[in-house]
Amino acid sequence: MSTEIQKQVAESDGEYALDRKDVARVLYAVDREDREALLALMEPLHAADIADLLEQINAFDRMRLVRLYDQEFDGEILSELDEAIREDVIGILHPQVLAEAVRDLESDDVVDLLEDLDEPHHETILGALEDSDRAAVEQSLTYPDFSAGRLMQREVVMAPEHWNVGEAIDYLRNNEDLPEQFYHVVLVDPRLRPIGNISLGRLMSSRREVLMKSIVEETFQTIPVMQDEGEVAYAFNQYHLISAPVVDENERLVGVITIDDAMAVLDEENEEDILRLAGVQEESSLSDRVIDTTKRRFPWLAVNLVTSVLASLVIAQFEDAIGQLVALAVLMPIVASMGGNAGTQSLTVAVRALATKDLTGANLWRVVRREVSVGAVNGVIFAVIMGIVGVVWFGSPALGAVIAAAMVINLVVAGLAGIAIPVVLEKAGVDPALASGAFVTTVTDVVGFFAFLGLAVLVLL
């Protein structure tokens, strides 16, 4: 029976994501309390897939699954779990199972776990570690949040600068306490200051008598322990690093950051920017409770309400004109909507460019000119289209000319606002991803309504 179930999983549709049949088979095994079948289903799954499965099912089924899975629960699953349900799973696990799971993790993964857990769970996790591992984790927790010290792992493979390749290989073969995964041997001087990285491929392909310092990589970067993790991720991306040693204020080696941790930071920052552009806090998750999600989204909905009122106040100033010419009420949302979309396009490009440091003072005015030019070109194209629509729909060439002119004005302003507002907010110390959307929408709505209705009053009435 279990062999057949395992074969069904192996012969699934080949997609990386779990499908509903996979989840249904697991839940069926849980319902029957068939541990053998459950283990057969879970065995071929990666820890990330198991974490996804736990996130997709409800709390009751999750509790039953974790208890039935029991001693097979791996620490990597905890690392992959959404923090919104991680505490629930830890609360379900038997203390001995949790201890075994945590012992298998590298120090940076343990730190990551502790950062997302409430204080009562800290001692449970720390108590499961060996004394040396606990000391390393506690030392990492003394560094500021979102710093390289929190991101690094303390397990480092290093060698003195006077060694040759043979000595290094013998050391690696005889050392039973190496990290589970590492990419470089860090060469250090007598003061424990890193002077170079040697890739494992270069090490294994060199003759034993070759000096280690003669085969160090050309690209070498050290990371200050207090450096912001966003800057660390940028360095990895910019210089194509695989791993980099972390140094303290005396330039002594204290840890290493690997590419998987740096890329995780990049992914988190990208996700954070996307959520903030939509006015949603970065902590939001599909697993959150209704009340928590409501509280997080309410403030920015309130801000949007205020900005909408401002746009409505502009419309109210032209109430008489709208009453005399109903076509204005029909067409004015088009102008504002087109401006809003154009502004969002420029805004998204600007926020991403600021995050990747592609938009700087050196190229700011060139980018502004480009976005304004793009807005002008698009404005002219859509102005012609809407001018024709105004003539055909309402039989008024003057109305067509008015909406055409308003379209050009608003798209030009949208391009300018989409770039300028994020830059100004960043200079003011405000996260542009979080606040730019409301400002850009307000500008395009107000300018769009004012340009269209103002020109209509001058030309048509």
C-alpha positions in Angstrom: 0.0 0.0 0.0 2.7 2.5 1.0 4.8 1.6 -2.0 1.9 2.3 -4.3 1.2 5.7 -2.7 4.9 6.6 -3.0 4.8 5.7 -6.7 1.8 7.9 -7.2 3.7 10.9 -5.7 6.7 10.2 -7.8 4.6 10.0 -11.0 2.7 13.2 -10.3 2.4 15.9 -12.9 6.0 17.0 -12.5 5.3 20.5 -11.2 7.3 21.9 -8.3 4.2 22.9 -6.4 2.1 20.4 -4.6 -1.2 19.7 -6.3 -4.5 19.0 -4.6 -4.1 15.2 -5.1 -0.9 15.2 -3.2 -2.5 17.1 -0.3 -5.6 14.8 -0.4 -3.4 11.7 -0.2 -1.6 13.0 2.8 -4.8 14.0 4.6 -6.3 10.6 3.8 -3.3 8.9 5.5 -3.8 11.3 8.5 -7.5 10.5 8.7 -6.7 6.8 8.8 -3.8 7.4 11.2 -1.7 5.3 8.8 1.8 6.4 9.8 3.5 4.1 7.3 1.5 5.5 4.4 2.2 9.1 5.7 6.0 8.5 5.9 5.9 7.0 2.4 4.2 10.1 1.0 6.4 12.5 2.9 9.8 10.8 2.2 10.2 12.0 -1.4 9.2 15.6 -0.5 11.7 18.4 0.1 11.5 20.2 3.4 10.1 23.3 1.5 7.3 21.2 0.0 6.4 19.8 3.5 6.3 23.3 4.8 4.0 24.4 1.9 1.7 21.4 2.7 1.5 22.4 6.4 0.7 26.0 5.3 -2.1 24.9 3.0 -4.1 22.7 5.4 -6.2 23.9 8.4 -5.0 24.1 12.0 -6.7 20.9 13.1 -5.3 18.8 10.2 -1.9 20.4 10.7 -1.9 19.3 14.4 -2.8 15.7 13.5 -0.2 15.5 10.7 2.6 16.9 12.9 1.8 14.5 15.7 1.6 11.5 13.4 4.8 12.5 11.5 6.4 12.9 15.0 10.1 11.8 15.1 10.6 12.2 11.3 10.1 16.0 11.6 13.2 17.7 10.3 14.6 21.1 11.4 14.7 22.3 7.8 10.9 22.2 7.7 10.9 24.7 10.6 13.2 27.0 8.6 11.0 26.9 5.5 7.7 27.4 7.4 5.8 30.7 7.3 6.5 32.5 10.5 2.7 32.9 11.0 2.3 29.2 11.7 5.8 28.3 12.9 5.0 28.9 16.6 1.9 26.7 16.3 4.0 23.8 14.9 6.6 24.2 17.6 3.9 24.1 20.2 2.7 20.8 18.7 6.0 19.1 18.5 7.2 16.9 21.4 10.1 18.6 23.2 12.5 15.7 22.3 11.5 15.8 18.6 12.0 19.6 18.6 15.4 19.3 20.2 16.6 16.8 17.6 15.2 18.9 14.8 17.0 22.1 16.0 20.3 20.3 16.6 20.5 19.6 12.8 20.3 23.3 11.9 23.2 25.6 11.2 23.6 28.5 13.6 22.2 31.1 11.2 19.0 29.0 10.8 18.6 28.7 14.5 18.9 32.5 14.9 16.4 33.0 12.1 14.0 30.7 14.0 14.4 32.6 17.3 13.9 36.0 15.7 10.4 35.0 14.7 9.4 33.3 18.0 8.0 34.8 21.2 10.3 34.8 24.2 8.8 31.7 26.0 9.9 29.6 23.0 13.5 30.9 23.1 14.6 28.8 26.1 13.1 25.7 24.5 15.1 26.1 21.4 18.3 27.2 23.1 18.0 24.4 25.6 18.1 21.9 22.8 21.5 23.0 21.6 25.0 21.9 22.7 26.8 24.4 24.9 29.1 25.5 22.1 26.2 25.9 19.6 24.1 27.8 22.2 27.0 30.2 22.9 27.4 30.9 19.2 23.6 31.5 18.7 23.4 33.8 21.7 26.4 35.7 20.5 24.7 36.2 17.1 21.5 37.5 18.9 23.5 40.3 20.5 23.9 41.9 17.1 21.3 44.4 15.8 18.3 43.1 13.9 18.8 42.9 10.1 22.6 43.1 10.4 25.2 40.8 9.0 25.8 39.4 12.5 22.3 38.1 12.5 22.5 36.7 9.0 25.9 34.9 9.3 26.6 31.3 10.4 29.3 30.8 12.9 30.5 27.5 11.4 33.5 28.6 9.2 36.0 26.4 7.4 39.3 28.3 7.5 43.0 27.6 7.1 46.3 29.5 7.9 47.9 31.3 5.1 51.1 29.2 5.2 49.4 25.9 4.5 49.6 24.1 1.2 46.8 22.3 -0.6 47.8 18.9 0.8 47.6 20.1 4.4 44.2 21.7 3.8 42.8 18.5 2.2 44.1 16.4 5.0 42.5 18.8 7.5 39.1 18.6 5.7 39.2 14.8 5.5 40.0 14.4 9.2 37.6 17.0 10.6 34.3 15.5 11.6 32.7 18.8 12.5 32.5 20.6 9.2 29.4 22.5 8.1 26.9 20.5 6.2 27.3 22.9 3.2 30.2 25.2 2.4 31.7 26.6 -0.7 35.0 28.1 0.3 38.0 27.7 2.6 38.8 31.0 4.1 42.5 31.8 4.3 43.5 33.7 7.5 46.6 35.4 8.8 48.0 34.8 12.3 45.6 37.5 13.7 42.6 35.5 12.3 42.0 38.2 9.7 40.7 36.8 6.4 42.9 37.4 3.4 41.2 35.3 0.7 38.7 32.7 -0.4 39.7 29.4 -2.0 36.9 27.5 -3.8 36.6 23.8 -3.2 36.9 23.2 -6.9 40.2 25.1 -7.1 41.4 23.3 -4.0 40.7 19.8 -5.3 42.1 20.5 -8.7 45.5 21.8 -7.4 48.6 19.7 -6.6 49.3 19.0 -2.9 52.5 21.0 -2.8 50.8 24.2 -4.1 50.6 27.0 -1.5 47.0 28.0 -0.6 47.7 31.7 -0.9 48.6 31.2 -4.6 45.2 29.9 -5.5 42.9 32.5 -3.8 40.0 33.9 -5.8 40.4 37.3 -7.5 37.1 38.5 -6.2 37.1 38.8 -2.5 34.9 40.8 -0.2 34.6 40.9 3.6 31.4 41.9 5.3 31.4 44.1 8.4 29.4 42.3 11.2 27.3 45.4 11.7 26.5 46.0 8.0 22.8 46.1 7.1 21.6 42.8 5.5 20.2 44.7 2.6 23.7 46.0 1.8 25.0 42.5 2.2 22.5 41.1 -0.3 23.4 43.9 -2.7 27.1 43.0 -2.5 26.4 39.4 -3.2 24.3 40.3 -6.2 26.7 43.0 -7.5 29.9 41.1 -7.2 28.5 37.6 -7.9 29.6 36.2 -4.5 28.9 32.6 -3.4 30.1 33.1 0.2 31.8 35.9 2.1 33.6 36.1 5.5 32.2 38.4 8.2 34.6 40.4 10.2 34.3 42.3 13.5 35.6 45.9 14.2 39.2 44.5 14.4 38.9 42.8 11.0 38.9 39.4 12.7 36.9 36.5 11.2 33.6 35.9 13.2 31.4 34.0 10.6 30.5 33.5 7.0 27.4 34.4 4.9 26.5 32.1 2.1 24.6 32.9 -1.1 21.3 31.2 0.0 21.0 33.5 2.9 21.8 36.6 0.8 19.3 35.6 -1.9 16.7 35.0 0.8 17.2 38.6 1.9 16.8 39.8 -1.7 13.6 37.8 -2.0 12.2 39.2 1.2 13.0 42.8 0.1 11.4 42.3 -3.3 8.3 40.8 -1.6 8.3 43.7 0.9 8.4 46.3 -1.9 5.6 44.6 -3.8 3.4 44.4 -0.6 4.2 48.0 0.4 3.4 49.3 -3.1 -0.1 47.9 -2.6 -0.3 49.4 0.9 0.0 46.0 2.6 2.6 45.4 5.4 5.3 43.0 4.7 4.2 40.7 7.6 1.0 39.8 5.8 0.5 36.2 5.1 -2.2 33.9 3.8 -2.1 32.2 7.1 -2.9 35.3 9.1 -6.2 35.7 11.0 -8.9 38.0 9.7 -8.6 40.5 12.5 -4.8 40.8 12.1 -5.1 41.3 8.3 -7.8 43.9 8.8 -5.7 45.8 11.3 -2.7 45.9 8.9 -4.7 47.0 5.9 -7.0 49.5 7.5 -4.4 52.4 7.9 -3.6 52.6 4.2 -7.2 52.3 3.2 -7.9 55.2 5.5 -5.1 57.2 3.7 -6.6 56.3 0.4 -9.9 57.6 1.6 -8.4 60.9 2.5 -6.7 61.3 -0.9 -9.9 60.3 -2.6 -11.7 63.1 -0.7 -9.1 65.6 -2.0 -9.8 64.5 -5.6 -13.5 64.8 -4.9 -13.0 68.4 -3.6 -11.5 69.3 -7.0 -14.5 67.8 -8.8 -16.9 69.7 -6.4 -15.3 73.0 -7.6 -16.7 72.3 -11.1 -20.1 71.1 -10.0 -22.0 73.7 -12.1 -20.0 72.8 -15.2 -20.6 69.1 -14.8 -24.3 69.9 -14.4 -24.4 71.8 -17.7 -22.4 69.3 -19.7 -23.0 65.6 -18.6 -20.3 64.4 -21.0 -17.7 65.8 -18.5 -18.9 63.3 -15.9 -18.7 60.5 -18.4 -15.2 61.2 -19.6 -13.3 62.6 -16.6 -12.6 59.2 -14.9 -10.8 58.2 -18.1 -8.2 60.9 -17.7 -7.6 60.2 -14.0 -7.4 56.4 -14.6 -4.9 56.8 -17.4 -2.8 59.1 -15.3 -2.9 56.7 -12.3 -1.8 53.8 -14.4 1.0 55.7 -16.0 2.2 57.0 -12.6 2.1 53.5 -11.1 4.3 52.3 -14.0 6.9 55.0 -13.4 6.6 54.6 -9.6 7.3 50.8 -9.8 10.4 51.3 -11.9 11.7 54.1 -9.6 11.2 52.1 -6.4 12.9 49.0 -7.8 15.8 51.2 -9.2 16.3 52.8 -5.8 16.3 49.5 -4.1 19.0 48.1 -6.5 20.9 51.4 -6.4 20.5 51.8 -10.2 18.8 55.2 -9.7 21.3 57.7 -8.2 22.1 61.4 -8.2 24.3 60.8 -11.2 21.5 59.6 -13.5 18.4 61.1 -11.8 17.8 63.9 -14.3 18.3 61.6 -17.3 15.7 59.2 -15.9 13.3 62.0 -15.1 13.6 63.4 -18.7 13.1 59.9 -20.0 9.9 59.3 -18.0 8.5 62.7 -18.8 9.2 62.1 -22.5 7.6 58.7 -22.3 4.6 60.3 -20.7 4.4 63.0 -23.4 4.6 60.4 -26.3 2.0 58.2 -24.7 -0.1 61.2 -23.9 -0.1 62.4 -27.5 -1.0 58.9 -28.8 -3.9 58.5 -26.4 -4.9 62.2 -26.8 -5.5 61.5 -30.5 -7.5 58.4 -29.7 -9.6 60.1 -27.0 -10.0 63.2 -29.2 -11.6 61.0 -31.9 -13.7 59.3 -29.3 -15.0 62.7 -28.0 -15.9 63.8 -31.5 -17.6 60.5 -32.5 -19.3 59.8 -29.2 -20.5 63.3 -28.4 -20.2 65.1 -31.7 -18.1 67.9 -30.3 -14.7 68.6 -31.7 -14.0 71.1 -28.9 -14.7 68.4 -26.3 -12.4 66.1 -28.1 -9.7 68.7 -28.0 -10.2 69.3 -24.3 -9.9 65.6 -23.3 -6.9 65.3 -25.6 -5.1 68.2 -24.0 -5.9 66.9 -20.5 -4.6 63.5 -21.4 -1.2 64.9 -22.4 -0.9 67.0 -19.3 -1.8 64.2 -16.9 0.4 61.6 -18.4 3.4 64.0 -18.4 2.7 64.8 -14.8 2.3 61.1 -14.0 5.7 60.3 -15.4 7.3 63.1 -13.4 5.5 62.3 -10.2 6.2 58.5 -10.5 10.0 59.2 -10.4 10.2 62.4 -8.3 8.0 61.4 -5.4 9.9 58.2 -4.5 13.2 60.0 -4.8 12.0 62.9 -2.5 10.6 60.4 0.0 13.8 58.5 0.2 15.8 61.7 0.7 13.4 62.5 3.6 14.1 59.1 5.2 10.6 57.6 4.3 10.4 54.2 2.6 9.3 55.1 -1.0 7.7 51.7 -1.5 5.4 52.3 1.5 4.3 55.9 0.9 4.7 56.7 -2.8 1.6 55.0 -4.1 -0.8 57.2 -2.2 1.0 60.4 -3.2 1.3 59.5 -6.9 -2.4 58.5 -7.1 -3.4 61.8 -5.4 -1.3 63.9 -7.8 -2.6 62.1 -10.9 -6.2 62.3 -9.8 -6.1 66.0 -8.8 -4.2 67.0 -11.9 -6.3 64.9 -14.2 -9.6 66.2 -12.9 -8.4 69.8 -12.6 -6.9 69.8 -16.1 -9.9 68.3 -17.8 -12.6 70.2 -16.0 -10.6 73.5 -16.0 -10.0 73.3 -19.7 -13.7 72.4 -20.2 -14.9 75.5 -18.4 -12.5 77.7 -20.4 -13.3 76.2 -23.8 -16.8 74.7 -23.7 -18.7 77.0 -21.3 
